[in-house]
Structures are given as structure tokens and as C-alpha cells.
């Protein structure tokens, strides 16, 4: 049995369009064909939101996250339309965190950039996540970004006067990158006093342009040096590492992402969005069809627009929980594990003991905590919990 009332609930809104598809990106993002698609898509989002309002009952939304794509390509009046439906359809917690993902693209006129983000703030958005990736123009060009370092710095200056809660996304292991360039990026981002930094290693994923035309990446030893210097430098400058790739100043961790990693529930609205909803007996997952044009057609015609699967307490739920919770540097409480997986921790001890014996986790004071070795070799830790049929 799952203890549903103890599980937080988040809301994700997917806005899928970009000016250009980055060659490393495997997200569900698309090039815009016609500006009218914005309005049609926003209307479809409101229809899906309305459908969900009857399904979640009196459960309150803890966080909201607008992701993409490049959400700040969306006209502000349509963001307002979606926000009004959220406030109408959902029961929201006090002190709600509302994050809006952005790329530095509205820079032709500083005034229009300022107005757009003042508009977001007036709608309740209180956190921004900025896709910077690097401040180095050569590296930006190598990974197909449409902005340059000057535009990034102007963008951060403008939004920094409007929002205090800002995350900056950076990447390492990029084509042509060195440890010295990583240090330069960190020095620049610290100048803007971002309270949250996410630092991701570039990985080449199937279906991307880089997968078919693989760039020359730095060697493994160089990437390892980059990783070590990132951790050391950020910890030295008063950032806490609370997840494998996430660093924040005190009290500024991303509540929305933490809910994912703690195996909380979430509603996914929009093309390709995922939902996870726990009932007393099973975990239900929904995946919306990924093509935004088909999504709009299906929503408008009230046709089926998602696939549904159900999981009962067992090996699959155990693996999914570990896949998320093992990323947290503080680990997870055994009590939380039991209420969110429906499993008895004592009956799963064989795999936890194996991970402990390999030096990948510690078990004490009612918690399971990944060691430094476990965080550095996270895949090895997670593979211990793979269901038997997936290891054959």
C-alpha cells in the first residue's frame, strides 16, 4: 500500500518550440512553423489542465515548472492564459515555487526583455532557469547555440534586476573545452551571484545530430579533471552540492527537481510530457504523445492523447525509486522509501547490503546515503537495483 497523502505533487508544463535544434539535444523540442501554433497549443494546454483538475481531487500542487524547448519564445499573453487556467483548475500550496526555463534569446531590445520578465513575475513566476551552457564563444558555436557571451551577460544582467532566484545551466566535456575554460566559466557565473548552478556533462544521445556526426570530445582524464575542479571550486565558494549535478546557496535548492528525485508525484501537461500519480494500490504513469501538432489535434477533438502504464509495488518501482533518490547527496529516509514505493525496506536488504559492501552507500540513522564513490560511479550503484529481467 502507498501512503498517497504523504506524497507531494508537482505540475510540469511543456512548451516545445526552439529557434534552432541544438545538435546534442534529445528533448522533445521542435522548430516553429507558424506563430499561430502558439495560440492553438496554449488552448490545448488549458483543455488538458481542465481534465486533470477532476483527477487529482484535493491534492495541492507544491511546485510548477515551465520547460522546453525555449519557453520564453511563447508570447506573454498566452503564458497568462495558461496561468489563469492553472489557478482555476488546481489547488495550490502556499509559498508555491514557479520556475520558468529560458534561453538568452530576447536581446535585440533590452526594454522588451525587461517587460517580458516583469510580466512573468506579475503572473507569479518566482524562479528562472537559464540555459547558458558556456560563456566561451568558440564552445557555444561548437555546440550549436544561437547566442554569444555578450548576449548571455546582458541577459543575466537584465533578469538579475527582476528575479533573485535564478539557476544557471552550464556544461562540461564540450568539444574543444579545457579545464582552464571550465574555470573561466565558473568565474563568470560567480560574478552574477547566481544562487543556483546546474553543471551537466555533455553526453551523446541516440537520435541527436551529434550521434550521427559525433564531435571530438575531450579525453576521459580531462573530463574527470573538469568534474573535480567544478566540485571543488563551487564548494569553496559557498555552494552546497545537494544532487549529482546541482549546487545551491543555502535555502535555494530547486524544490521542483527535488520532488522528482524524492519520487514525488507530478502532472505533465503538453506534448511529450510525463506524469506520475500514486494511488493506494499502484503507481500510474502517463506519457503524452510527443508531436505538438498531433497533440493539439487530439486535445481539440477530445481524442486519446496519452499512453498509460501501471506499476504495483515490486522490483520495477524499487529500481525507479533508486534511479532518482540515489542522486541526492543527503540520500533518503527509509520511511520515505516505504511510503513512496509501497515496499518493506527490510525485505529489500539483499541489494542494499550489496551496494553497502561495495562502498557505494551508507545505511545509518534511518537513512540511505550515497558515498562519494557512489556519487562518482552512480550508474554502478543504480545497476545493482535493476529488475532481474533487465539484467539478462
Secondary structure, 3 states (H helix, E strand, C coil): CCCHHHCCEEEEEEECEECCCCCCCCCCCEECCCCHHHHHHHHHHHHHHHHHHCCCCCCCEEEEEEEECCHHHCCHHHHHHHHHHHHHHCCEEEEEEEEEEECCCCCCCHHHHHHHHHHHHHCCCCEEEEEEECCCHHHHHHCCCCCCHHHHHHHHHHHHCCCCCEEEEEEECCCCCCHHHHHHHHHHHHHCCCCEEEEEECCCCCCCHHHHCCCCCCCHHHHHHHHHHHHHHHHHCCCEEEECCEEECCCCCCHHHHHHHCCCEEEEECCCCEEEEECCCCEEEEEECCCHHHHHHHHHCCCCCEEEEEECCCHHHHHHHHHHHCCECCCEEHHHHHHHHCCCHHHHHHHHHHHHHCCCEEEECCEEEECHHHHHCHHHHHHCCCCHHHHC
